[in-house]
Amino acid sequence: MDEKEIIEKVKKGETKYFAEIINKYKKVVFGHAYNFLRNKEEAEDASQEIFVSIFNNLKKFRGDAKISTWIYRITVNTCKNRLKQLQRLRGRMTEEIYEPGAEEKPSLVDRIKEKEEKEPDKSFASDEIKNTVYKRIDELTPEQRQVITMRDVDGLSYDDMARVLKISVSAVKSKLFRARENLREKLEKDEIL
């Protein structure tokens, strides 16, 4: 049974076939989410949220684009929203760190560092150059980080990127050029390039 038939069956209420969509795309969705969020637990949570969204919106899928492009768009939007939530949370955490009387108790930052030391992320390679590259990618603007991740990490075509971002291919190329230039300058300073 091909993908279109599976989608039609799910749309008609045969929800057991949705498991086939999950099985086909779960690694890809998790990989995209991890590249955006850089945290295994957050990526797992986001992946679940993404598949719920896919299921809830599958009836709206018209088939104009490939299902993989549509799923990627949902992934991007979900991860962007999650990043915003995390940034707001970090802002509140920062306020908690500096509240009066905080000097007597261990700071939130110290507690986070302690937890990270006890539970290092085993799925992330410890290679020093790779870590530096990802660190420099994280320093880019969210828009630049997004286009580099889509093209250079996830391997999307310019056409797919244009559909996901809802901009022209030439705009995609322009944004990607600026992002790569910015990243190249950072890596040259680190003497990686």
Helices and strands as residue ranges (DSSP letters): H 3-11, G 15-17, H 18-37, H 40-57, G 58-60, H 67-97, G 102-104, H 108-118, H 128-138, H 142-148, I 149-153, H 158-165, H 169-189
